Amino acid sequence: MHILISNDDGYRAPGIDALARVMRRFGRVTVVAPDHNHSGASNSLTLNRPLTVEHMPGSDLHVVSGTPSDCVHVALTGLLDERPDLVVSGINCGANMGDDTMYSGTVAAAVEGYLFGIPSIAFSQIDKGWAELDSAAEVAAAVVEKFLPHALASGAEPMLLNVNIPNMPCSALKGITGTRLGRRSSAEPVICEMSPRGFPIYWLGAAGKPADAAEGTDFWATSHGWVSVTPLQVDLTNHRQVRRTDEWLHSKGIPVDRED
């Protein structure tokens, strides 16, 4: 099989090297990654300038001057000669749980593959710093091994998974479990400083503390030593509100300006 790998930490990140190493057990690997860190880029695409792609000689690595979504998009719409069987992203330096998934470039790379109808998985470590990265890579391999028979079955719909791995040795993990996304409280206030030129600059504040970390959430699972696997979907429609919205939109009709 053929596996496409990307990330948001950039092509030099240890996490993508570890992920590519274990993915080669399953087949041929192509790595298409950003030229620098794009954490928080979400699903952004670069539309105001052309992108460059540099193939590193003697390797399966292509470096793109764009976002994680750009990397997967370019790979699937022109760079690759064949459609990959699986898209994986990561291993990210830091968690992507709860509301963080909306901002995550790691998740966005997997989402881009999923939008093209390809089974896709995003992998992240809970804590920054790459501690126990080899263990995280082995967990990623275990998830893919369990995932492939279902993802590649005849007639199976593509799946999108978000995997968060505690920075622990494999032997210390309690296992791998399915979860739902938790929720965070509002982010901390911005940090205002004065620039050397005398005008204010702002740093975004830290992410909010978990507000919904109940049993069954990704927050609960990882804090109790479990690897969290959350199936995601792209449909943002609040289906429960559609009929109610339609009712109040039509309650008095749409006002129309009339000319005298």
Buried (B, 14 or more C-beta within 10 A) or exposed (E): EBBBBBBBBBBEBBBBBBBBEBBBEBEEBBBBBBBEBBBEBBBBBBEEEEBEBEEEEEEBBBBBBBBBBBBBBBBBEEBBEEEBBBBBBBBBBBBBBBBBBEBBBBBBBBBBBBBBEBBBBBBBBBBEEBEBBBBBBBBBBBBBEEBBEEBEEEEEEBBBBBBBBBBBEBEEBEEBBEBBBBBBEEEEEEEEEEEEEEEEEEEEEEBBEBEBBEEBBBBBBBBEEBBBBBEBEEEEEEEEEEEEEEEEEEEEEEEEEEEE
